[in-house]
Structures are given as structure tokens and as C-alpha cells.
Amino acid sequence: FGSSLQFCPKGNAEYLFKTKRVQHLGSNRSPAIIFRAKMNSHERCLFVAGCVLLAQLAFSARYTDENKEWNVNFETRYEPDQYYGRWENHTYFPSPEDWRALSIYQLITDRFADGDPRNNELRYGGFDVRDMTYRHGGDFVGLTEKLPYIKGLGCQAIWISPIFQNGFNFYHQYAQLDFTTIDQRLGTLEELRELTTKAHELGMYVIVDVVMNHMANAFYFDGHENSAAPWRFHENGGDREYELMPRKEGELLDTPLGKQPYADFWYDNSWDSNAQYNGTLYGREGQWVKDTGFGTYENSDFHHNGDLINYFDPWQINYGKIYGVMDDLRLEHERVQKKYIAMTKALLESTDVDGFRVDTPMQVPLNFYKVWAPAVKAHAKSLGKERFGIFGEFFVTTERYGTMTGRGKDNTMYESPNQFIDDIYTLKGGIVYPYYWYIFTSMVYKDPQYAYGFELAYREENKRIDTWDPDSERKEYAMWNFCNNHDNWRMQSMTGKNQMRMCLAVITFWPGIPLHYAGDEQDFDTPGTALDGWSREELSPSLAWRSIPTQPGGNPADRDNFDMSSGSYRYVARLNTLRRLYFGEFGREECDDVITPDPQIPDVLVFERGCNATSRVVVMANFDTENSKSVKVNTPFAGETIVDALKVQNGLTYNVPAGGEV
């Protein structure tokens, strides 16, 4: 359990509680923390009993008296495919009429606001505000208290990091131990319900990050406990796929399949020489691949193939162990699908969330989404959520994410607008990178010619994806555009505030849904990769960034940053207000139409867009960050007076001549 209790002699009211950090994934470097408290001997005994119960029972994902505060599942039997959710006497919040009308605010829950310090060291610990790679205490209580701050920014939806129990530290929450018990360091089920309820009262929506591709790191591949495991597929030259070996034999759980590291997903080292993979797989170019080999551990809920090394190999990216540290689930198998579907429906029903952001969908066989997505959407509709949103992380080629958007298209279908993989709808959209890379390359590498890429990428992308929404019965381009997110360097740390503001203006008005990353509105600019924790600052005061000055006054992340009067906060709020003012609630296909100059203007992005003929926006963005440009463009504003809407005071006013040229 990783803790030791040291008491003074019996009868003395003082004792020391000393937490010794356990070793997890090679991490044992954090200092001990010592607390003093006063308790009578009776309370001490109760505390010790509570620790023992927690160590023995908290793993169980079936509903018990011990885990009921954190469990979204209410099934008491040990039958994972029968788990279910419940929220008695609750009226569920309806879905948005059109997801395109929203702006989304992304945050890592642990890195936002600590509303209840009492949960900071619960189960597994890992709390240390001095270290950017450790937990900093953010939780549901703190987030609920700060919802008006996000609402004031003009964002109508929040995307929060995964919520289920992780091991030591793992502040990012992507290495989950099961999919029904909430991480105790984030809060209880009731506190999560309070978050969704408060958000809905404010007219906001809650999107939860869900992980299905992988879990934590409970196994190693036989013969590779402390080394990388080369890829194996079926059996080749006497080398068959690996047997899985539990890392901690002394901490296994009692399950219907015997002793296991995980409560609800189980490994089995029984080799089936006739088994094939039944997953529907596509490569990065959108090409379908078929399994022609034989032999695998089909009765196991996990893949036994070794580490993911070659991301261009469609078999490895779907079945390999990501980073060599996250156990890969056999999601192509019906047995595993039934379990995960039951757990996802339990999450939805017990918490009234409004959508899911799907982590690493490019590493999951498509046939999983062809079963899971319809099941989730149907369950949401039964609760009154007619347009439950499911969006993916599309850190992959357009050809690849085209296979899992809507009904899906492979690379043989681009010239046939009405041809799809099948008639089953999967993900509505996702976070896309092409437009980000064009802005990034232009600003960071000082190569402004990439401004031309926007129009070309959008035109070609729409040939490769299915944007038809069967609920609204219209096409809706619902990809998420961003300047920053939790996986990248902050753009402003490599460019500057003005360049960042230009990027924000572009993503606000370009087709799709604008995504705002927590801290951008307060000019956070810590250099370094987000995956190492550098640009995952929190808005609450934190010691971790005090030693990393980025401005003459230090690091903006060092102080309380819930400042609704800051210049960048007001700038983002104005962008979101203008977007609502000109585009309204969307609701029409033509909202996604973009008009650009023909030919394109070198180094300058110019586009016109609107949802009707009388409410139009023209955006002009100079991607050459070192030189001014003089350009002429045709506009729909002939004979009218136009203004620079981004200026609060003394903005440019221009009387457009009869020809419409500006």
C-alpha cells in the first residue's frame, strides 16, 4: 500500500503519519511527507482499520459498501459485462442542438483548482506541488467553484481529463486501473455529479476524456521485465507472441478467472493456434489490411504482441503496447467490447456527462467503434440526450481519421461522395492537426507560405470524411481546431503574444469547433513539451513554476491566475462573443462553407464565412510574422461600412466602395 503508520506510545495523543512513496514505473524519488495530528486511541484504531479496508477492497469495480463513494457502477455481482449506472430521480440535461455552436475549454483536472485538500494523498498518493511532474491537487470541487470563470470566457463546454483510478501520481489520469471507480484524489461520485449539475445550470456541457485502448502497466512480456519487447505477430520462426507476466505477484486480485492484476479485465496465457484477429484495421493511408496468419492468445483480454515501436505498421499501432508501459486491451474481441460498453454506459448514466473525447482512437480497431459508439449513443438517447457527442484524438493522417469519422471512408472512396465503409456511424469529429501544423510552421519556423494550406487541406479533407449527422439530417463539420493542447509546447513560448492572438482569431472563425487550452487566456508561456509536464501549468498558485521565469516578473503560472480582467482573457472572451454574434446557433450546412481568394494571396490567409447572407465575417491573417503586407480582397460588403471587430476601441472603420474591394 506504500504507507507506514508510526505511533507514539499508547495513551499519548500525538502520533506521526509518514507516507513513503511507493516505487511505480521506476519512480521513487519524492521526499517523505510528515504530518502531526492529535487523536485519541479509539480514532487511531478506526484510521488503521480504514487503511486496511482500502488496501484490500478499493480495487473492486463491482459495487460494494467500501467503494460506493467513487463507483459509477451499481452492479454488486462480479459480472463486468452487466455493470450499469444509476442516478435516481434525476432529469438528464439535453444535448446541444448543434455542437458546432460551442467553444470548448480544455483542462487537466489535477492542474486547475484544488477545492478539497483532504483528498490530495488519498489512494496511491503522488502529491507534490514543488514538482511539475507530480500531482498538484486539482479536483472536482475546485473545478465546480471555478465554472463561472470558464463561462465568462465564453466557452460553453469543458473537456476534462480522464476520471478513473490511476496508480501512484499519474496526474494526467491516462493509466487507469479500471473503468468504473473514480480516482479518489479527484473526488467522489457525488462531487462529479455536483460538477455536471452546476455546469448544466450555467448552460454548459461536460465532455469527459475516455481511454479504452490501454490501461496501466501491470504486465510485462515474458523475458522482458526490464527491457523493450520486440514486436511479435502470431508465430514466426518459433517465436510466438509473448506470455503476459504480472509485475506484482503479491498484489493480485481474486476474480472469476483466478488471481489477476486488474479487477475486470483478465489475461489468459492459453495459446490458440487456430485463432485469427477479427479486428477491422486500416493503415495511415486509409488502406484496409487483413489478417492472413494464425495463432494468438484469444482468450486473453489483452494483446500479447510486444511493444509498439513502428507507428506506421497498422498491426503494431493497433495491437502494440504504447510507450512500452500501457497494457493494450483486445478491443476487437466481443468479450472485451461488452465489458467496456457496460462500463461506459454506467459512466454516462451515473454522471449525466454530455460527451466523450476518445483518447488514441487511431490505435483501436475500427470494429470496436462500430459497436461501442452506436451502443453509447442509443443509451444516451434513452436518457434524453439526443445528440451525445463522441470526438476523437486525431493525431494521425486525414486518411486514417477519415475511416472513423461518421460512417467512415477508406482510400478507395474519396471520389465517390456517397460511398462509405458501411452505414454505421462512429465518431462525430475530433481534434485535427493539419491546420495547427500550418500555423505552427509559419510562425515558429518563419515559413509563411503555409497560409495557402488551409483552403487546400479543408477541400481535400472534406473528400475523405463523412460529416453527415443522422440526428440533424445535415452535414456538420465538427472537427476541433486549436493553438495549444496538453500534448504540445505552448505556441506563445516559441513565438509571442501577438502571434498567439492571431492563431486564436483564426481557429475561432475557421470551420469546426475552437478549442481553448487552460492558461492561454492568462499568457502562460512555459517552454518545453507538455508530455514532460512543462506546459501543463495550473491556474492556482504553484511552487513548481517559480524556478522557471519566462518574463521579467517571473512565470505567470506562479500566481493565482483566475483573473477575469486580464487582457488575453478579455480577448478570448471577445472572440467567442463575436463568433456567437455572427454565427449564432449554427443549424445550417452553409455555416461550413468557406470562400477564399482565387488565386490565393501569398503568405496571407483570407477567408469569408457566415451562416446566412446578411451575417458575414471576413478574416485576414498575415502569416508573415516579420513583414507587413498590403493586399486587396473582394468582400460581400459593397457600399457598406465595415469595422475591425477585434478592436475594443479605436478600431479601423472602412467605407467599402460599390465594387466590394477592400
Buried (B, 14 or more C-beta within 10 A) or exposed (E): BBBEEEBEEEEEEEBEBEBBBBEBBEBEEBEEBEEEEEBEEEEBEEBEEEEEBBBEEBBBBBBEEBBEBBBBBBBEEBEBBEBBBEBEEBEBBBBBBBBBBBBBBBBBBBBBBBBBEEBBBBBBBBBBBEBBBBBBBBBBBBBBBBBEBBBBBBBBBBBBBBBBBBBBBBBBBBBBBBBBBBBBBBBBBEBBBBBBBBBBEEEBBBBBBBBBBBBBBBBBBBEBEEEEBEBBBBBEEEEBBBBBBBBEEEEBBEBEEEEBBBBBBBBBEEBBEEBBBEBBBBBBEBBBBEBEEEBBBBBBBBBBBBBBBEBEBBBBBBBBBBEBBBBBBBBBBEBBBBBBBBBBBBBBBBBBBBBBBBBBBBBBBBBBBBBBBBBBBEBBBEBEBBBBBBBBBBBBBBBBBBBBBBBBBBBEBBEEEEEBBEEBBBBBBBBBBBBBEBBBBBBBEEBBBBBBBBBEBBEEBBBBBBBBBEBBEBBBBBBBBBBBBBBBBBBBBBBEEEBBBBBBBBBBBBBBBBBBBBBBBBBBBBEBEBBEBBBBBBBBBBEBBBEBEBEEEBBBBBBEBBBEEBEBBBBBBBBBEBBBEBBBBBBBBEBBEBBBBEEBBEBBBBBBBBBEEEEBBBBBBBBBBEEEEEEEBBBBBEEEEBEEBBEEEEEEEEEBEEEBEB
